[in-house]
Amino acid sequence: MVIFAIGQTVELKDLLKDTKVEFFRGVYPVADKLTYQTAEPDIFVGGDVFTGPKFAIDAIAAGKEAAESLHRFVQHGHMTIGRNRRDFASLELMLWGGTIMLIVDHIINGELTWAFPFFTALGQEGGGAVMLREMLTVGVPMSLAITAVWAVYALLKERRSGIAAI
């Protein structure tokens, strides 16, 4: 059975009363965050029914993932192998940490100010060209190097956790 949602309220208690489905806060079905499978093996949830009110695109993405899980279940496939867990918390910390370090470095070296135009080079004669040259010779290669390190880290983390790259 497929239940279509129109974005009003969640009332599944009567529909799922004779199942193993558990509820969070008495309203939202508890399910696996990767597979969207509930304690009742053949019941999958997604969208606002699972997460509560969010953006429509989040509900669409959850529906797609729940459909993938349902397909795997019906085909007797493995529910988690090859799934993208979207676990980038450590990468996000690295990114934010690098951003903060870069801002602090620019402030300490007097390259960044809190007043417009923010970059001191723009306030000097010919400073814009100097800043552009520095961005091209230092900034772009540094960005490429950071991206490469980030990609290698993500690849190693995927391999270590046994998830196939998608």
Steps between C-alpha positions, in 0.01 A plus 500: 500500500630847414363797691520837329560804718363846440687682775234528766530293820637158582241254631628145456418350838180325387649390169806344667348385832549124439860531384842512667544865397608716793428874522718793605312771689189293442472617138809424290586139409847391614709377207860444397653830381671332204236253378181661635390150607289477816495219758240337276730374221262575214406853607712792386446870574637827368438871476319698767351178643852399604680830568223742578451817297793577270551621143322327212834405343593313820174302478570420135854381583369287788235352272767408247713331766198319648408379150858371454467312830160361407639378167793332676263342752274357232799376297657349816800728459727638768346809658819694574784393270578772247278760667630853543490568873568871450718502809720801448505644854878472534551652155272789588701559818820504293344747256375736772829471690698587187270793427540640851879454488513684166291790632715530814817487286373783277403712800836444677694588184290812443362367174141508618322779681152539645428812291415522130662399263608223745819420307765766564648441155193651337558829681850542354613611156537186285399285795223329307751355253722381785205334669386337176851368431523360853161333463607336173850395610428404860124479554407275209781244555424500874130439428588214263735346757237523775239347269738215414571431869127510571428253215772258616369520856144426383619208287701349786209543739264326255740211449559462871126487573442251218272723296538480123563835334203633310 
